Amino acid sequence: MRYQGRITTWKDDQGFGFITPNGGGDPIFLHIKTFSNRQRRPVGNEIVTYELTTDERRRPRAVNVAFVGERRIERSTAGSGRGPTAFVSLFLAFVAGAIFTGKLPLEVLGVYFAASLLAFVAYAFDKSAAEKDHWRTKESTLHLFGLMGGWPGALLAQRVFRHKSRKQEFQTVFWATVVLNCLALIVYSSPTASRALLSILGAAK
């Protein structure tokens, strides 16, 4: 059964708020992940329709939330996009090729694997904390894992857990860390690239 109400409280930085049901009643907890269309974020005072469920403490929560006048859409399955997977595969192929030709030591692959595992676990914990309203991992910490070489694992976690993948500000910084890490690896693996980069920096002064 679907209900209707108004979002009377919304904390966008934390991704949750409360709905006041039409006709009155106790406020209903609302989380950003429960919207059927997550391309649009609420700002407060919107009228929405929703279904009711309860959490482990039997407190009411809204699920399958949709803005009034907006057609609900089915969510795609997690990780359905092939672009990120292909990008990671190409990157790992580049690393493997560089190791095979002696441009990179084998330890580099181990560093990327360990950092990716760490990043994947960090995203998993943060996703769980977001769902349970527990203490969250700082976004700067997640970005640091990516910058250290854990971005393949972070990218996989974003798709598997559907976490941070639709927050534009986060994605902008995340891809900046990916570019910086890849540039650092290219410079490390190629003295020619290193000299070219130094020349560009010198010319820019």
N, C-alpha and C positions, 0 to 999 in steps of 0.2 A: 504493500500500500504506500502511495506517495502522499507526502504532506507539503504544505507551503508555509513559508515564513520569510522573515527579513533578517539579513546579516546586520546585527546591531553592534557587534564588537569584532574588530579584525586587526590582528597584529601581523603585518606582512613580513617583517623581518624574521618572525618565528613560524610563519605559515599556518596559523590557526586563529580561530575566533569562535563566535557563538551566534546561533540563530534564535531569534524570538519567534515562536510559532504564531501563525495567524489565530486570533482568538485568545491569545495569552497562554501562559504556562511557563514552566521552567525553561531557561535557555538550553539549547542543544549544542553540544560541542561539535565543532567543524574543523577538519584539517584539509589543507590544500590538496593532498593526495586523493581525497575522496571525490573531487570534481570529475565528472565524466569527460569534460573537455578542459584540459589543463593549459591550453593555449592562452586562455584569458584568466587573469588573476583578479580576485575581488579587491575592492578598495573600501567597502563598507556601505551599508544602506541599500544593497541590492536585494531584490526579491528572488528567492530561489525555491525550487522544489527538491525534495529529498526523501529518502527512505530511512527508517529508524533501525538501529541496532544497539547493543550495549557492550561496554568493555568488560574487562575481567572483574571490575568492581560493580558491575551492573549499572553503570552510569550511562545515560542515553548519549548516543553519538549519531551524527548524520552521515549517510553513505549515499553513493550514486547521486551526488548533488549536481543540479543543472540550473543555470540562470533562466528565469521565466522568459519565454519568447525565443529561447535558443534550443535548437534541436539537439537532443542528446546523441552522442556518438559512442560507438563501441571502442574500448581501448585496445590498441594493438598489443600483441603479446610482447613480453619483455625481450629485448635483444633481437628484435626482428630486422632491424636495419643492418645491412651488410657493409655499409661504408666504413664504419669504425673497425670492424673485424678485418676488412681488406687492408686498411691502413696499418694496423698492427702487424699483420702478416708480412706486408712489404717491408716494414721497418725491421722486423726480426730477420727477414731474408737478407737485408742489407748488412745487419750486424754479423750474421753467420758468414756472409761472403767476405766481409772485412777480416774476420777471424781466420778464415780459410787462407786468405792471401797474405796473412801476417801483418796486416795494418792495425789490428786490434788484438790484445791478449784475450785468452779464453775467459779470464776473470771478469771481463766486462759483461759477458752474458750472465754470469752468476750475480753480478751486482743488479742488473735489470730484473732478474728473476726474484731476488730477495726483496728489492724495493717494491716491485709489483705486488708481491704477496702481502707485504706490509700495508700497502695502499688499499688493496682489496679488503683486507680485514678491517681497516679503519673505516672504510665506507660502509661495511656491513654493520659495524657497531653504531655508527652514526645514524644509519637508517633505522635500526632497532630503537635507538634512543629517541628519535623523532616520533616514532609510532607510540612509544610509551611515555612521552613527555619527560624524559630523563635528561641529564646533563649532556649537552651536545659537544661534538668535536669541533674546534674552531675551523672555519674555512681556510684560514691561513695555514693551518697545519696540514690539511688535505692538499693544498697547493704545494706545500713544501715537499711532501711525498712525491708528487708528480715531477717537481723540478729535480729531485734527486735521482730520477730514473724510474719511478714507480708509475708513470703515466699510463703504460699499457694495462697494468692491473687496475688502475683507477678508471680507465675508459671502459674496461670490461665490467667493473662493478656498477658503473652508472647505468649500463644497459641491463644487467642482471637484476639489480635492485630497483631500477627506475628511480634513481636518487641523484639529485642535482643536475639531471640531464636537461631540464626545461627552464632552469634559472639562468637567464641570459647573462647577468652580470658575472655569475660564477663561471659560466662557460667561456666568456671572453678572457678571464684571467687564466683559466685552465689551459686553453689553447696557446696562450702566450708562454706558459711554462713548458708546454710541449715543444714549441718552436725553439725556445732558448736551450732546452736540453738537447735537441737534435743538432742545433748549431754547435754546441759545445762538443758533441761527439764527433761531428764532421771535422772540426778543427783539430781535435785530439788525434783523429785517425789519419789526417792528411797534412803534412808540413806545407804543401803548396796552398791549401785552403787557409791555413793559419797565417801564412805570409800575405795572402790576398786580403784577409780580414784586417790585419794590422795596417795594411796600406790604405784601406778604406777608412779606418778609424783615424789614421794620420792625416788623410786628406780632408776629413771633416772638421779637424781642429782649426 
